[in-house]
C-alpha cells in the first residue's frame, strides 16, 4: 500500500484510485491500526477531511481504543467542525486511558460546556486543573479557570467563581471577557465596585467598539451614582439600535434595554427611559421591577 501511495500521491486521478484501494482493503477486519493510520496520514497529506477522515479516525480508535495519536487527530477534526458533542465523547474515552493528561480534560470540558452539560464540564475542569503540568499552555489554563468561573457563577457559587476568575487573570491578565464577566457580576451584588470599575474600564479601553463591555462599564458607573458618565457610555451602547425591534439585536440583550432605561430615568429623561423599558419588556426581560417601573413611571431599585 505504501508503494502504491508513493506512485500515485501527486496524481489527482491516482488519488481516487488510492482511496478506493484503501477502502477495499479496510473493508476487511483489521487486527491493528497500522493500515488505518497510514490511510489517515494519506488523507491529511492530500487535504481530504470531513466525513471521510473522521470515519477512518473513528475506525482507528475502534480497533485501538487507546491510540493516542488517533484520539488527538479525531478531536482536532471535530473541533474544526465545531461538533461539541463528539468532542466530549472522544475526550471522555481518551480520559479513561490517559487520566493524567490535562489536554483531554480541557477539550472534554469545552465540549460538554458547549452542549449545555455544565455539571460534566465543571467536573472535567476541576479534574483537569489538578493535572496541569509543564506541557499545559498558559492559554489552556486561563481558559479552564475562566470557564469554571462562568459555570460556578451560574450555579450561584459566587465566591468560588470569583476565585476562579482571579486564577484566570493570574495566567492571562489581559483577558477582557473574564474581566467583563467578573466586573458585571460584582456590580450585580453591588460589591467591590471600585475594582469592578477598574476591570471594566480596561475592557473598554481594549475594545471600545464592544457594546457588551460598554454596557457593563455604564452599569457600574450607574451603580456608583455617576449618572451623567453612565449616560455617555450608554449612548454609545444604544447608538444605531432601534427601540421598536421585535427581537433582541445580535449584541444587545433585553437586560441592556432595561439598563438604558434606568440610566436615562436617573438623568431626568423619563420619556426616553419609558421607551427603553417598554422595549425591554417586549424583548422578554425578566426583571422583577420592570413592570412597576413602567406603571409608576419612575426608576425602582431591585
Secondary structure, 3 states (H helix, E strand, C coil): CHHHHHHHCCCHHHHHHHHHHHHHHHCCCCCCCHHHHHHHHHHHHCCCCHHHHHHHHHHHHHHCCCCHHHHHHHHHHHHHCCCHHHHHHHHHHHHHHCCCCHHHHHHHHHHHHHCCCHHHHHHHHHHHHHCCCCCCCHHHHHHHHHHHHHHHHHCCCHHHHHHHHHHHHHHCCCCHHHHHHHHHHHHHCCCCHHHHHHHHHHHHHHCCCCHHHHHHHHHHHHHCCCHHHHHHHHHHHHCCCCCCCCCCCCCCCHHHHHHHHHHHHHCCCHHHHHHHHHHHHHCCCCCCCHHHHHHHCCCCCC
